[in-house]
Amino acid sequence: MKQKVNLLDVVALTQEILDRDLSLGQVGTVVELLAPDVYEVEFTDNEGRAFAELALRADQLLVLHYEPAMA
C-alpha cells in the first residue's frame, strides 16, 4: 500500500543518507511539496535548530502517526 505524504507530516528516514550524516530512523518534518512523490524535509535538533534540509522521495520516508487510525 502506497502511503500518502502531506505537508507538515512528521516522517522518519527509511534509509541512511551518509553524505548528510542522517541515520536510518532520523525524524524530520515535510516543509514543501516539490513534485509528485518528492518532498523537502527539514531535520532539527531538540532545540529546534535545523541541521539538514533536503529533497527526498516518498519511498525514503515513513509517515509517523501519534493517534490511532480511524477504522
mmJSON file of the N, C-alpha and C atoms, coordinates in Angstrom:
{"data_MODEL":{"atom_site":{
"group_PDB":["ATOM","ATOM","ATOM","ATOM","ATOM","ATOM","ATOM","ATOM","ATOM","ATOM","ATOM","ATOM","ATOM","ATOM","ATOM","ATOM","ATOM","ATOM","ATOM","ATOM","ATOM","ATOM","ATOM","ATOM","ATOM","ATOM","ATOM","ATOM","ATOM","ATOM","ATOM","ATOM","ATOM","ATOM","ATOM","ATOM","ATOM","ATOM","ATOM","ATOM","ATOM","ATOM","ATOM","ATOM","ATOM","ATOM","ATOM","ATOM","ATOM","ATOM","ATOM","ATOM","ATOM","ATOM","ATOM","ATOM","ATOM","ATOM","ATOM","ATOM","ATOM","ATOM","ATOM","ATOM","ATOM","ATOM","ATOM","ATOM","ATOM","ATOM","ATOM","ATOM","ATOM","ATOM","ATOM","ATOM","ATOM","ATOM","ATOM","ATOM","ATOM","ATOM","ATOM","ATOM","ATOM","ATOM","ATOM","ATOM","ATOM","ATOM","ATOM","ATOM","ATOM","ATOM","ATOM","ATOM","ATOM","ATOM","ATOM","ATOM","ATOM","ATOM","ATOM","ATOM","ATOM","ATOM","ATOM","ATOM","ATOM","ATOM","ATOM","ATOM","ATOM","ATOM","ATOM","ATOM","ATOM","ATOM","ATOM","ATOM","ATOM","ATOM","ATOM","ATOM","ATOM","ATOM","ATOM","ATOM","ATOM","ATOM","ATOM","ATOM","ATOM","ATOM","ATOM","ATOM","ATOM","ATOM","ATOM","ATOM","ATOM","ATOM","ATOM","ATOM","ATOM","ATOM","ATOM","ATOM","ATOM","ATOM","ATOM","ATOM","ATOM","ATOM","ATOM","ATOM","ATOM","ATOM","ATOM","ATOM","ATOM","ATOM","ATOM","ATOM","ATOM","ATOM","ATOM","ATOM","ATOM","ATOM","ATOM","ATOM","ATOM","ATOM","ATOM","ATOM","ATOM","ATOM","ATOM","ATOM","ATOM","ATOM","ATOM","ATOM","ATOM","ATOM","ATOM","ATOM","ATOM","ATOM","ATOM","ATOM","ATOM","ATOM","ATOM","ATOM","ATOM","ATOM","ATOM","ATOM","ATOM","ATOM","ATOM","ATOM","ATOM","ATOM","ATOM","ATOM","ATOM","ATOM","ATOM","ATOM","ATOM"],
"id":[1,2,3,4,5,6,7,8,9,10,11,12,13,14,15,16,17,18,19,20,21,22,23,24,25,26,27,28,29,30,31,32,33,34,35,36,37,38,39,40,41,42,43,44,45,46,47,48,49,50,51,52,53,54,55,56,57,58,59,60,61,62,63,64,65,66,67,68,69,70,71,72,73,74,75,76,77,78,79,80,81,82,83,84,85,86,87,88,89,90,91,92,93,94,95,96,97,98,99,100,101,102,103,104,105,106,107,108,109,110,111,112,113,114,115,116,117,118,119,120,121,122,123,124,125,126,127,128,129,130,131,132,133,134,135,136,137,138,139,140,141,142,143,144,145,146,147,148,149,150,151,152,153,154,155,156,157,158,159,160,161,162,163,164,165,166,167,168,169,170,171,172,173,174,175,176,177,178,179,180,181,182,183,184,185,186,187,188,189,190,191,192,193,194,195,196,197,198,199,200,201,202,203,204,205,206,207,208,209,210,211,212,213],
"type_symbol":["N","C","C","N","C","C","N","C","C","N","C","C","N","C","C","N","C","C","N","C","C","N","C","C","N","C","C","N","C","C","N","C","C","N","C","C","N","C","C","N","C","C","N","C","C","N","C","C","N","C","C","N","C","C","N","C","C","N","C","C","N","C","C","N","C","C","N","C","C","N","C","C","N","C","C","N","C","C","N","C","C","N","C","C","N","C","C","N","C","C","N","C","C","N","C","C","N","C","C","N","C","C","N","C","C","N","C","C","N","C","C","N","C","C","N","C","C","N","C","C","N","C","C","N","C","C","N","C","C","N","C","C","N","C","C","N","C","C","N","C","C","N","C","C","N","C","C","N","C","C","N","C","C","N","C","C","N","C","C","N","C","C","N","C","C","N","C","C","N","C","C","N","C","C","N","C","C","N","C","C","N","C","C","N","C","C","N","C","C","N","C","C","N","C","C","N","C","C","N","C","C","N","C","C","N","C","C","N","C","C","N","C","C"],
"label_atom_id":["N","CA","C","N","CA","C","N","CA","C","N","CA","C","N","CA","C","N","CA","C","N","CA","C","N","CA","C","N","CA","C","N","CA","C","N","CA","C","N","CA","C","N","CA","C","N","CA","C","N","CA","C","N","CA","C","N","CA","C","N","CA","C","N","CA","C","N","CA","C","N","CA","C","N","CA","C","N","CA","C","N","CA","C","N","CA","C","N","CA","C","N","CA","C","N","CA","C","N","CA","C","N","CA","C","N","CA","C","N","CA","C","N","CA","C","N","CA","C","N","CA","C","N","CA","C","N","CA","C","N","CA","C","N","CA","C","N","CA","C","N","CA","C","N","CA","C","N","CA","C","N","CA","C","N","CA","C","N","CA","C","N","CA","C","N","CA","C","N","CA","C","N","CA","C","N","CA","C","N","CA","C","N","CA","C","N","CA","C","N","CA","C","N","CA","C","N","CA","C","N","CA","C","N","CA","C","N","CA","C","N","CA","C","N","CA","C","N","CA","C","N","CA","C","N","CA","C","N","CA","C","N","CA","C","N","CA","C","N","CA","C","N","CA","C","N","CA","C"],
"label_alt_id":[null,null,null,null,null,null,null,null,null,null,null,null,null,null,null,null,null,null,null,null,null,null,null,null,null,null,null,null,null,null,null,null,null,null,null,null,null,null,null,null,null,null,null,null,null,null,null,null,null,null,null,null,null,null,null,null,null,null,null,null,null,null,null,null,null,null,null,null,null,null,null,null,null,null,null,null,null,null,null,null,null,null,null,null,null,null,null,null,null,null,null,null,null,null,null,null,null,null,null,null,null,null,null,null,null,null,null,null,null,null,null,null,null,null,null,null,null,null,null,null,null,null,null,null,null,null,null,null,null,null,null,null,null,null,null,null,null,null,null,null,null,null,null,null,null,null,null,null,null,null,null,null,null,null,null,null,null,null,null,null,null,null,null,null,null,null,null,null,null,null,null,null,null,null,null,null,null,null,null,null,null,null,null,null,null,null,null,null,null,null,null,null,null,null,null,null,null,null,null,null,null,null,null,null,null,null,null,null,null,null,null,null,null],
"label_comp_id":["MET","MET","MET","LYS","LYS","LYS","GLN","GLN","GLN","LYS","LYS","LYS","VAL","VAL","VAL","ASN","ASN","ASN","LEU","LEU","LEU","LEU","LEU","LEU","ASP","ASP","ASP","VAL","VAL","VAL","VAL","VAL","VAL","ALA","ALA","ALA","LEU","LEU","LEU","THR","THR","THR","GLN","GLN","GLN","GLU","GLU","GLU","ILE","ILE","ILE","LEU","LEU","LEU","ASP","ASP","ASP","ARG","ARG","ARG","ASP","ASP","ASP","LEU","LEU","LEU","SER","SER","SER","LEU","LEU","LEU","GLY","GLY","GLY","GLN","GLN","GLN","VAL","VAL","VAL","GLY","GLY","GLY","THR","THR","THR","VAL","VAL","VAL","VAL","VAL","VAL","GLU","GLU","GLU","LEU","LEU","LEU","LEU","LEU","LEU","ALA","ALA","ALA","PRO","PRO","PRO","ASP","ASP","ASP","VAL","VAL","VAL","TYR","TYR","TYR","GLU","GLU","GLU","VAL","VAL","VAL","GLU","GLU","GLU","PHE","PHE","PHE","THR","THR","THR","ASP","ASP","ASP","ASN","ASN","ASN","GLU","GLU","GLU","GLY","GLY","GLY","ARG","ARG","ARG","ALA","ALA","ALA","PHE","PHE","PHE","ALA","ALA","ALA","GLU","GLU","GLU","LEU","LEU","LEU","ALA","ALA","ALA","LEU","LEU","LEU","ARG","ARG","ARG","ALA","ALA","ALA","ASP","ASP","ASP","GLN","GLN","GLN","LEU","LEU","LEU","LEU","LEU","LEU","VAL","VAL","VAL","LEU","LEU","LEU","HIS","HIS","HIS","TYR","TYR","TYR","GLU","GLU","GLU","PRO","PRO","PRO","ALA","ALA","ALA","MET","MET","MET","ALA","ALA","ALA"],
"label_asym_id":["A","A","A","A","A","A","A","A","A","A","A","A","A","A","A","A","A","A","A","A","A","A","A","A","A","A","A","A","A","A","A","A","A","A","A","A","A","A","A","A","A","A","A","A","A","A","A","A","A","A","A","A","A","A","A","A","A","A","A","A","A","A","A","A","A","A","A","A","A","A","A","A","A","A","A","A","A","A","A","A","A","A","A","A","A","A","A","A","A","A","A","A","A","A","A","A","A","A","A","A","A","A","A","A","A","A","A","A","A","A","A","A","A","A","A","A","A","A","A","A","A","A","A","A","A","A","A","A","A","A","A","A","A","A","A","A","A","A","A","A","A","A","A","A","A","A","A","A","A","A","A","A","A","A","A","A","A","A","A","A","A","A","A","A","A","A","A","A","A","A","A","A","A","A","A","A","A","A","A","A","A","A","A","A","A","A","A","A","A","A","A","A","A","A","A","A","A","A","A","A","A","A","A","A","A","A","A","A","A","A","A","A","A"],
"label_entity_id":["1","1","1","1","1","1","1","1","1","1","1","1","1","1","1","1","1","1","1","1","1","1","1","1","1","1","1","1","1","1","1","1","1","1","1","1","1","1","1","1","1","1","1","1","1","1","1","1","1","1","1","1","1","1","1","1","1","1","1","1","1","1","1","1","1","1","1","1","1","1","1","1","1","1","1","1","1","1","1","1","1","1","1","1","1","1","1","1","1","1","1","1","1","1","1","1","1","1","1","1","1","1","1","1","1","1","1","1","1","1","1","1","1","1","1","1","1","1","1","1","1","1","1","1","1","1","1","1","1","1","1","1","1","1","1","1","1","1","1","1","1","1","1","1","1","1","1","1","1","1","1","1","1","1","1","1","1","1","1","1","1","1","1","1","1","1","1","1","1","1","1","1","1","1","1","1","1","1","1","1","1","1","1","1","1","1","1","1","1","1","1","1","1","1","1","1","1","1","1","1","1","1","1","1","1","1","1","1","1","1","1","1","1"],
"label_seq_id":[1,1,1,2,2,2,3,3,3,4,4,4,5,5,5,6,6,6,7,7,7,8,8,8,9,9,9,10,10,10,11,11,11,12,12,12,13,13,13,14,14,14,15,15,15,16,16,16,17,17,17,18,18,18,19,19,19,20,20,20,21,21,21,22,22,22,23,23,23,24,24,24,25,25,25,26,26,26,27,27,27,28,28,28,29,29,29,30,30,30,31,31,31,32,32,32,33,33,33,34,34,34,35,35,35,36,36,36,37,37,37,38,38,38,39,39,39,40,40,40,41,41,41,42,42,42,43,43,43,44,44,44,45,45,45,46,46,46,47,47,47,48,48,48,49,49,49,50,50,50,51,51,51,52,52,52,53,53,53,54,54,54,55,55,55,56,56,56,57,57,57,58,58,58,59,59,59,60,60,60,61,61,61,62,62,62,63,63,63,64,64,64,65,65,65,66,66,66,67,67,67,68,68,68,69,69,69,70,70,70,71,71,71],
"pdbx_PDB_ins_code":[null,null,null,null,null,null,null,null,null,null,null,null,null,null,null,null,null,null,null,null,null,null,null,null,null,null,null,null,null,null,null,null,null,null,null,null,null,null,null,null,null,null,null,null,null,null,null,null,null,null,null,null,null,null,null,null,null,null,null,null,null,null,null,null,null,null,null,null,null,null,null,null,null,null,null,null,null,null,null,null,null,null,null,null,null,null,null,null,null,null,null,null,null,null,null,null,null,null,null,null,null,null,null,null,null,null,null,null,null,null,null,null,null,null,null,null,null,null,null,null,null,null,null,null,null,null,null,null,null,null,null,null,null,null,null,null,null,null,null,null,null,null,null,null,null,null,null,null,null,null,null,null,null,null,null,null,null,null,null,null,null,null,null,null,null,null,null,null,null,null,null,null,null,null,null,null,null,null,null,null,null,null,null,null,null,null,null,null,null,null,null,null,null,null,null,null,null,null,null,null,null,null,null,null,null,null,null,null,null,null,null,null,null],
"Cartn_x":[0.838,0.0,0.884,0.605,1.377,0.858,1.773,1.379,1.249,0.381,0.22,1.053,1.882,2.711,2.146,1.937,1.347,2.304,2.059,2.792,2.657,3.77,3.888,3.792,3.759,3.832,5.177,5.153,6.384,6.749,7.994,8.427,9.748,10.027,11.31,11.95,13.28,14.008,13.968,13.764,13.788,15.145,16.107,17.466,18.431,19.682,20.712,21.012,21.388,21.89,23.238,24.261,25.579,26.222,26.03,26.675,26.078,24.943,24.325,24.323,24.998,25.065,23.687,22.774,21.431,21.314,20.827,20.735,19.368,19.329,18.076,17.204,15.966,15.054,15.098,16.01,16.092,14.736,14.274,12.937,13.025,12.134,12.065,10.629,10.462,9.138,9.104,8.035,7.84,7.493,8.33,8.122,7.746,7.828,7.488,7.174,6.187,5.874,6.527,7.544,8.335,7.829,7.367,6.895,6.111,5.427,4.758,5.769,5.482,6.309,7.705,7.914,9.187,8.882,9.588,9.276,10.544,10.476,11.552,11.311,12.315,12.19,13.253,12.828,13.735,13.96,15.213,15.605,16.134,15.623,16.023,16.497,17.27,17.706,16.629,16.889,15.92,15.643,16.498,16.304,15.566,15.223,14.51,15.396,16.712,17.641,17.774,17.553,17.67,19.132,19.382,20.739,20.817,19.667,19.661,18.294,18.308,17.082,17.393,16.598,16.872,15.629,15.683,14.601,14.708,13.577,13.539,12.316,12.457,11.34,10.453,9.206,8.26,8.762,9.457,9.931,11.1,11.617,12.666,12.103,10.769,10.123,9.062,8.894,7.807,7.056,5.773,4.96,4.685,4.935,4.7,3.313,2.683,1.325,1.329,0.662,0.59,-0.755,-1.721,-3.052,-3.465,-4.356,-4.811,-5.545,-5.409,-6.13,-7.607,-8.438,-9.888,-10.225,-11.022,-11.418,-12.558],
"Cartn_y":[-1.181,0.0,1.246,2.153,3.386,4.391,4.943,5.919,7.304,8.116,9.496,10.372,11.218,12.139,13.54,14.26,15.597,16.64,17.881,19.0,18.972,19.169,19.198,17.831,16.746,15.406,15.228,14.537,14.124,12.776,12.649,11.455,10.939,9.68,9.08,8.538,8.583,8.048,6.522,5.956,4.502,4.006,4.926,4.564,5.634,5.267,6.241,7.141,8.377,9.286,9.761,8.987,9.166,10.506,11.008,12.271,13.471,13.279,14.341,13.987,12.891,12.424,12.18,11.624,11.284,9.775,9.341,7.919,7.35,6.051,5.333,5.683,6.087,6.441,7.89,8.678,10.105,10.745,11.593,12.188,13.617,13.949,15.292,15.677,16.861,17.388,17.775,17.399,17.793,19.281,20.07,21.518,22.04,21.188,21.618,20.401,20.546,19.521,19.975,19.239,19.684,19.159,17.928,17.263,16.043,15.362,14.139,13.19,12.823,11.889,12.416,13.738,14.348,15.475,15.456,16.36,16.97,18.238,18.879,18.558,17.961,17.568,18.294,18.881,19.591,18.737,18.643,17.899,18.901,18.831,19.764,19.008,19.721,19.131,19.376,18.97,19.118,20.572,21.47,22.9,23.591,22.831,23.393,23.998,23.805,24.34,23.337,23.827,22.961,22.585,21.303,20.862,20.215,19.986,19.463,19.733,20.006,20.157,19.66,18.701,18.14,17.541,17.359,16.745,15.234,14.598,13.143,12.587,11.354,10.66,10.006,9.783,9.153,7.796,7.041,5.716,5.774,6.966,7.145,7.56,7.682,8.229,7.285,7.341,6.66,7.728,7.909,8.889,8.339,9.162,8.76,9.219,8.406,8.693,8.723,9.706,9.856,9.466,9.199,8.79,7.567,6.742,5.558,5.957,5.116,5.346,5.066,5.86,5.637,4.434,3.54,2.329,2.618],
"Cartn_z":[0.0,0.0,0.0,-0.884,-1.001,0.023,0.819,1.834,1.221,1.801,1.366,2.295,1.717,2.482,2.265,3.369,3.306,3.876,3.52,4.077,5.604,6.301,7.76,8.434,7.658,8.259,8.941,10.067,10.727,10.12,9.657,8.934,9.506,9.245,9.598,8.325,8.279,7.12,7.124,5.959,5.817,5.345,5.206,4.812,5.305,5.459,5.82,4.637,4.928,3.898,4.42,4.098,4.695,4.376,3.156,2.798,3.53,4.206,5.015,6.505,6.872,8.26,8.858,8.058,8.523,8.656,9.806,10.126,9.766,9.605,9.464,10.667,10.421,11.502,11.928,11.353,11.698,11.422,12.338,12.251,11.741,10.807,10.25,9.949,9.369,9.032,7.562,6.879,5.479,5.456,4.778,4.742,3.352,2.341,0.983,0.132,-0.738,-1.732,-3.027,-3.49,-4.639,-5.971,-5.981,-7.194,-6.734,-7.647,-7.21,-6.544,-5.313,-4.521,-4.206,-4.232,-3.83,-2.846,-1.702,-0.597,-0.03,0.362,1.103,2.574,3.22,4.624,5.428,6.547,7.441,8.691,9.085,10.278,11.295,12.529,13.572,14.81,15.637,16.908,17.969,19.202,20.287,20.652,20.211,20.465,19.314,18.275,17.138,16.064,16.183,15.174,14.026,12.815,11.639,11.421,11.166,10.842,9.463,8.834,7.465,6.846,5.557,4.777,3.377,2.911,1.596,0.975,-0.341,-1.096,-0.977,-0.67,-0.521,-1.234,-1.707,-2.355,-1.29,-1.635,-0.707,-0.23,-1.092,-0.684,0.305,0.58,1.577,2.933,2.999,4.182,4.738,6.046,6.734,7.51,7.215,7.934,9.319,10.348,11.729,12.166,12.997,13.478,15.0,15.57,17.017,17.594,16.744,17.181,16.39,16.951,16.212,14.936,13.923,12.667,12.878,12.262,12.34,11.481,11.998,11.242,10.312],
"occupancy":[1.0,1.0,1.0,1.0,1.0,1.0,1.0,1.0,1.0,1.0,1.0,1.0,1.0,1.0,1.0,1.0,1.0,1.0,1.0,1.0,1.0,1.0,1.0,1.0,1.0,1.0,1.0,1.0,1.0,1.0,1.0,1.0,1.0,1.0,1.0,1.0,1.0,1.0,1.0,1.0,1.0,1.0,1.0,1.0,1.0,1.0,1.0,1.0,1.0,1.0,1.0,1.0,1.0,1.0,1.0,1.0,1.0,1.0,1.0,1.0,1.0,1.0,1.0,1.0,1.0,1.0,1.0,1.0,1.0,1.0,1.0,1.0,1.0,1.0,1.0,1.0,1.0,1.0,1.0,1.0,1.0,1.0,1.0,1.0,1.0,1.0,1.0,1.0,1.0,1.0,1.0,1.0,1.0,1.0,1.0,1.0,1.0,1.0,1.0,1.0,1.0,1.0,1.0,1.0,1.0,1.0,1.0,1.0,1.0,1.0,1.0,1.0,1.0,1.0,1.0,1.0,1.0,1.0,1.0,1.0,1.0,1.0,1.0,1.0,1.0,1.0,1.0,1.0,1.0,1.0,1.0,1.0,1.0,1.0,1.0,1.0,1.0,1.0,1.0,1.0,1.0,1.0,1.0,1.0,1.0,1.0,1.0,1.0,1.0,1.0,1.0,1.0,1.0,1.0,1.0,1.0,1.0,1.0,1.0,1.0,1.0,1.0,1.0,1.0,1.0,1.0,1.0,1.0,1.0,1.0,1.0,1.0,1.0,1.0,1.0,1.0,1.0,1.0,1.0,1.0,1.0,1.0,1.0,1.0,1.0,1.0,1.0,1.0,1.0,1.0,1.0,1.0,1.0,1.0,1.0,1.0,1.0,1.0,1.0,1.0,1.0,1.0,1.0,1.0,1.0,1.0,1.0,1.0,1.0,1.0,1.0,1.0,1.0],
"B_iso_or_equiv":[0.0,0.0,0.0,0.0,0.0,0.0,0.0,0.0,0.0,0.0,0.0,0.0,0.0,0.0,0.0,0.0,0.0,0.0,0.0,0.0,0.0,0.0,0.0,0.0,0.0,0.0,0.0,0.0,0.0,0.0,0.0,0.0,0.0,0.0,0.0,0.0,0.0,0.0,0.0,0.0,0.0,0.0,0.0,0.0,0.0,0.0,0.0,0.0,0.0,0.0,0.0,0.0,0.0,0.0,0.0,0.0,0.0,0.0,0.0,0.0,0.0,0.0,0.0,0.0,0.0,0.0,0.0,0.0,0.0,0.0,0.0,0.0,0.0,0.0,0.0,0.0,0.0,0.0,0.0,0.0,0.0,0.0,0.0,0.0,0.0,0.0,0.0,0.0,0.0,0.0,0.0,0.0,0.0,0.0,0.0,0.0,0.0,0.0,0.0,0.0,0.0,0.0,0.0,0.0,0.0,0.0,0.0,0.0,0.0,0.0,0.0,0.0,0.0,0.0,0.0,0.0,0.0,0.0,0.0,0.0,0.0,0.0,0.0,0.0,0.0,0.0,0.0,0.0,0.0,0.0,0.0,0.0,0.0,0.0,0.0,0.0,0.0,0.0,0.0,0.0,0.0,0.0,0.0,0.0,0.0,0.0,0.0,0.0,0.0,0.0,0.0,0.0,0.0,0.0,0.0,0.0,0.0,0.0,0.0,0.0,0.0,0.0,0.0,0.0,0.0,0.0,0.0,0.0,0.0,0.0,0.0,0.0,0.0,0.0,0.0,0.0,0.0,0.0,0.0,0.0,0.0,0.0,0.0,0.0,0.0,0.0,0.0,0.0,0.0,0.0,0.0,0.0,0.0,0.0,0.0,0.0,0.0,0.0,0.0,0.0,0.0,0.0,0.0,0.0,0.0,0.0,0.0,0.0,0.0,0.0,0.0,0.0,0.0],
"pdbx_formal_charge":[null,null,null,null,null,null,null,null,null,null,null,null,null,null,null,null,null,null,null,null,null,null,null,null,null,null,null,null,null,null,null,null,null,null,null,null,null,null,null,null,null,null,null,null,null,null,null,null,null,null,null,null,null,null,null,null,null,null,null,null,null,null,null,null,null,null,null,null,null,null,null,null,null,null,null,null,null,null,null,null,null,null,null,null,null,null,null,null,null,null,null,null,null,null,null,null,null,null,null,null,null,null,null,null,null,null,null,null,null,null,null,null,null,null,null,null,null,null,null,null,null,null,null,null,null,null,null,null,null,null,null,null,null,null,null,null,null,null,null,null,null,null,null,null,null,null,null,null,null,null,null,null,null,null,null,null,null,null,null,null,null,null,null,null,null,null,null,null,null,null,null,null,null,null,null,null,null,null,null,null,null,null,null,null,null,null,null,null,null,null,null,null,null,null,null,null,null,null,null,null,null,null,null,null,null,null,null,null,null,null,null,null,null],
"auth_seq_id":[1,1,1,2,2,2,3,3,3,4,4,4,5,5,5,6,6,6,7,7,7,8,8,8,9,9,9,10,10,10,11,11,11,12,12,12,13,13,13,14,14,14,15,15,15,16,16,16,17,17,17,18,18,18,19,19,19,20,20,20,21,21,21,22,22,22,23,23,23,24,24,24,25,25,25,26,26,26,27,27,27,28,28,28,29,29,29,30,30,30,31,31,31,32,32,32,33,33,33,34,34,34,35,35,35,36,36,36,37,37,37,38,38,38,39,39,39,40,40,40,41,41,41,42,42,42,43,43,43,44,44,44,45,45,45,46,46,46,47,47,47,48,48,48,49,49,49,50,50,50,51,51,51,52,52,52,53,53,53,54,54,54,55,55,55,56,56,56,57,57,57,58,58,58,59,59,59,60,60,60,61,61,61,62,62,62,63,63,63,64,64,64,65,65,65,66,66,66,67,67,67,68,68,68,69,69,69,70,70,70,71,71,71],
"auth_comp_id":["MET","MET","MET","LYS","LYS","LYS","GLN","GLN","GLN","LYS","LYS","LYS","VAL","VAL","VAL","ASN","ASN","ASN","LEU","LEU","LEU","LEU","LEU","LEU","ASP","ASP","ASP","VAL","VAL","VAL","VAL","VAL","VAL","ALA","ALA","ALA","LEU","LEU","LEU","THR","THR","THR","GLN","GLN","GLN","GLU","GLU","GLU","ILE","ILE","ILE","LEU","LEU","LEU","ASP","ASP","ASP","ARG","ARG","ARG","ASP","ASP","ASP","LEU","LEU","LEU","SER","SER","SER","LEU","LEU","LEU","GLY","GLY","GLY","GLN","GLN","GLN","VAL","VAL","VAL","GLY","GLY","GLY","THR","THR","THR","VAL","VAL","VAL","VAL","VAL","VAL","GLU","GLU","GLU","LEU","LEU","LEU","LEU","LEU","LEU","ALA","ALA","ALA","PRO","PRO","PRO","ASP","ASP","ASP","VAL","VAL","VAL","TYR","TYR","TYR","GLU","GLU","GLU","VAL","VAL","VAL","GLU","GLU","GLU","PHE","PHE","PHE","THR","THR","THR","ASP","ASP","ASP","ASN","ASN","ASN","GLU","GLU","GLU","GLY","GLY","GLY","ARG","ARG","ARG","ALA","ALA","ALA","PHE","PHE","PHE","ALA","ALA","ALA","GLU","GLU","GLU","LEU","LEU","LEU","ALA","ALA","ALA","LEU","LEU","LEU","ARG","ARG","ARG","ALA","ALA","ALA","ASP","ASP","ASP","GLN","GLN","GLN","LEU","LEU","LEU","LEU","LEU","LEU","VAL","VAL","VAL","LEU","LEU","LEU","HIS","HIS","HIS","TYR","TYR","TYR","GLU","GLU","GLU","PRO","PRO","PRO","ALA","ALA","ALA","MET","MET","MET","ALA","ALA","ALA"],
"auth_asym_id":["A","A","A","A","A","A","A","A","A","A","A","A","A","A","A","A","A","A","A","A","A","A","A","A","A","A","A","A","A","A","A","A","A","A","A","A","A","A","A","A","A","A","A","A","A","A","A","A","A","A","A","A","A","A","A","A","A","A","A","A","A","A","A","A","A","A","A","A","A","A","A","A","A","A","A","A","A","A","A","A","A","A","A","A","A","A","A","A","A","A","A","A","A","A","A","A","A","A","A","A","A","A","A","A","A","A","A","A","A","A","A","A","A","A","A","A","A","A","A","A","A","A","A","A","A","A","A","A","A","A","A","A","A","A","A","A","A","A","A","A","A","A","A","A","A","A","A","A","A","A","A","A","A","A","A","A","A","A","A","A","A","A","A","A","A","A","A","A","A","A","A","A","A","A","A","A","A","A","A","A","A","A","A","A","A","A","A","A","A","A","A","A","A","A","A","A","A","A","A","A","A","A","A","A","A","A","A","A","A","A","A","A","A"],
"auth_atom_id":["N","CA","C","N","CA","C","N","CA","C","N","CA","C","N","CA","C","N","CA","C","N","CA","C","N","CA","C","N","CA","C","N","CA","C","N","CA","C","N","CA","C","N","CA","C","N","CA","C","N","CA","C","N","CA","C","N","CA","C","N","CA","C","N","CA","C","N","CA","C","N","CA","C","N","CA","C","N","CA","C","N","CA","C","N","CA","C","N","CA","C","N","CA","C","N","CA","C","N","CA","C","N","CA","C","N","CA","C","N","CA","C","N","CA","C","N","CA","C","N","CA","C","N","CA","C","N","CA","C","N","CA","C","N","CA","C","N","CA","C","N","CA","C","N","CA","C","N","CA","C","N","CA","C","N","CA","C","N","CA","C","N","CA","C","N","CA","C","N","CA","C","N","CA","C","N","CA","C","N","CA","C","N","CA","C","N","CA","C","N","CA","C","N","CA","C","N","CA","C","N","CA","C","N","CA","C","N","CA","C","N","CA","C","N","CA","C","N","CA","C","N","CA","C","N","CA","C","N","CA","C","N","CA","C","N","CA","C","N","CA","C","N","CA","C","N","CA","C"],
"pdbx_PDB_model_num":[1,1,1,1,1,1,1,1,1,1,1,1,1,1,1,1,1,1,1,1,1,1,1,1,1,1,1,1,1,1,1,1,1,1,1,1,1,1,1,1,1,1,1,1,1,1,1,1,1,1,1,1,1,1,1,1,1,1,1,1,1,1,1,1,1,1,1,1,1,1,1,1,1,1,1,1,1,1,1,1,1,1,1,1,1,1,1,1,1,1,1,1,1,1,1,1,1,1,1,1,1,1,1,1,1,1,1,1,1,1,1,1,1,1,1,1,1,1,1,1,1,1,1,1,1,1,1,1,1,1,1,1,1,1,1,1,1,1,1,1,1,1,1,1,1,1,1,1,1,1,1,1,1,1,1,1,1,1,1,1,1,1,1,1,1,1,1,1,1,1,1,1,1,1,1,1,1,1,1,1,1,1,1,1,1,1,1,1,1,1,1,1,1,1,1,1,1,1,1,1,1,1,1,1,1,1,1,1,1,1,1,1,1]
}}}
